[in-house]
């Protein structure tokens, strides 16, 4: 089960929502680049998995919603849960305003 999660509905065309997802994942990489080991995109480029020693994150976009889930691994990561959730909320709001 995800420690941090967010679902945001949107009304963007599919291509624009996908572009915004790529921007969102790019911002996630900028913020946590030193902790990210891999980012793997699905064939349709509408979902991605980012993995590191302290987390696994899933990002995906559908025709109507963006979904983000982060599973934190280890005590230190879980202690930062509130800060990570706030950063996730802020970054998602920049690309997918409520």
C-alpha positions in Angstrom: 0.0 0.0 0.0 1.3 3.5 -0.9 2.5 5.7 1.9 1.9 8.9 -0.2 -0.8 9.0 -2.8 -2.7 11.5 -4.9 -5.4 11.3 -7.5 -6.3 14.5 -9.4 -9.0 14.7 -12.0 -8.3 16.8 -15.1 -10.0 17.9 -18.4 -6.9 18.1 -20.5 -6.7 16.4 -23.9 -4.9 13.1 -23.7 -1.7 14.4 -25.4 -1.4 17.4 -23.2 -2.1 15.3 -20.0 0.7 12.9 -21.1 3.1 15.9 -21.7 2.2 17.2 -18.3 2.9 13.8 -16.8 6.3 13.8 -18.3 7.0 17.2 -16.9 5.8 16.1 -13.5 8.1 13.0 -13.5 11.0 15.3 -14.7 10.4 17.6 -11.7 10.3 14.5 -9.4 13.7 13.5 -10.9 15.1 17.0 -10.3 14.0 17.0 -6.7 15.1 13.5 -5.8 17.6 12.7 -8.6 20.3 11.6 -6.2 17.9 9.0 -4.7 16.4 7.7 -8.0 18.1 4.7 -9.5 15.7 4.0 -12.4 12.7 5.5 -14.2 10.9 3.1 -16.4 8.2 4.3 -18.8 5.3 2.1 -20.1 5.2 1.5 -23.9 2.3 4.0 -24.2 4.3 6.6 -22.2 1.3 7.3 -20.0 2.7 5.8 -16.9 6.1 5.5 -15.2 7.8 3.8 -12.3 10.7 5.5 -10.4 12.7 3.4 -8.0 15.4 4.1 -5.5 16.8 2.6 -2.3 14.2 4.3 -0.2 11.0 4.3 -2.4 9.1 3.1 -5.3 6.8 5.6 -7.1 4.1 5.0 -9.7 2.8 7.8 -11.9 0.1 7.5 -14.5 -2.4 9.5 -16.4 -5.7 8.5 -17.9 -8.1 10.5 -20.0 -9.6 12.0 -16.9 -7.2 11.6 -14.0 -3.6 11.7 -12.8 -2.5 9.1 -10.2 0.6 9.2 -8.1 1.6 6.7 -5.5 4.8 6.5 -3.5 5.8 3.6 -1.3 8.4 4.5 1.2 11.0 2.0 2.3 12.8 2.1 5.6 12.4 4.1 8.8 14.1 7.3 7.6 12.0 7.5 4.5 8.8 7.0 6.5 9.8 9.8 8.9 9.8 12.2 6.0 6.3 11.1 4.8 4.6 14.4 5.6 7.3 16.4 3.8 7.1 14.1 0.7 3.3 14.3 0.6 3.4 18.1 0.7 6.0 18.2 -2.1 3.9 15.8 -4.2 0.8 17.9 -3.7 2.6 21.1 -4.6 4.3 19.6 -7.7 1.1 17.9 -9.0 -0.9 21.2 -8.5 1.6 23.0 -10.7 0.9 20.7 -13.6 -2.6 19.5 -12.8 -4.4 22.4 -11.0 -7.4 21.4 -9.0 
